[in-house]
Amino acid sequence: SQTIHQWPATLVQPVGSPLSLECTVEGTSNPNLYWYRQAAGRGLQLLFYSVGIGQISSEVPQNLSASRPQDRQFILSSKKLLLSDSGFYLCAWRQSYEQYFGPGTRLTVT
Amino acid sequence: AQSVTQLDSQVPVFEEAPVELRCNYSSSVSVYLFWYVQYPNQGLQLLLKYLSGSTLVESINGFEAEFNKSQTSFHLRKPSVHISDTAEYFCAVTRRGNTGKLIFGQGTTLQVKP
């Protein structure tokens, strides 16, 4: 069966520091992968998606970037965090038409 | 472009009472529809989906949703809720045939009271 992992689970970072969040999927090959952000009290916003290695599409211009160095690995990064980057970050993979989500990373920028 | 509106941000209800969480969507093309549930500090779990066929879809824990094309709605219902159903519920839509991008509603917090 397929599983999706995210780490770290929680992260507290100062403004201006770099960021790297990792997502990996097991049990499938060449999945479509997605990064979402959920701000407090709000819905989910799609940040990036990838249909294959090295292929990244950005949905919202912002302070973040994404990379897909391996088939089942998706990384979310920032060179300098802003306070507004705080939120709950969710990675997802697609099977057929539905998406399955990882456990999420709670990021607090102080 | 597609959009999703969840008409209620919070729905308080007593245990064993029925509940309906409302979802309306807007799209000029055919879509697939989903309901996800999120428990505190967890990821989203797929609750049920409408892809084609019967317009009434059911989940294993007693929820059901009905796709109504004329009213562009996909409301979620349960005849008798439990305390454990307390969570946030998200309606989502994706256009058929695209890269699978999901458009989410803002979410509805279901609070079941004893």
Interface residues (C-beta under 8 A of the other chain):
Chain A: N32 Y34 R42 G43 L44 L46 Y49 V51 S57 E59 L90 A92 R94 Y97 E98 Q99 Y100 F101 G102 P103 G104 R106
Chain B: Y32 F34 Y36 N41 Q42 G43 L44 Q45 L46 K49 L51 F90 T94 R96 T99 G100 K101 L102 F104 G105 Q106 G107
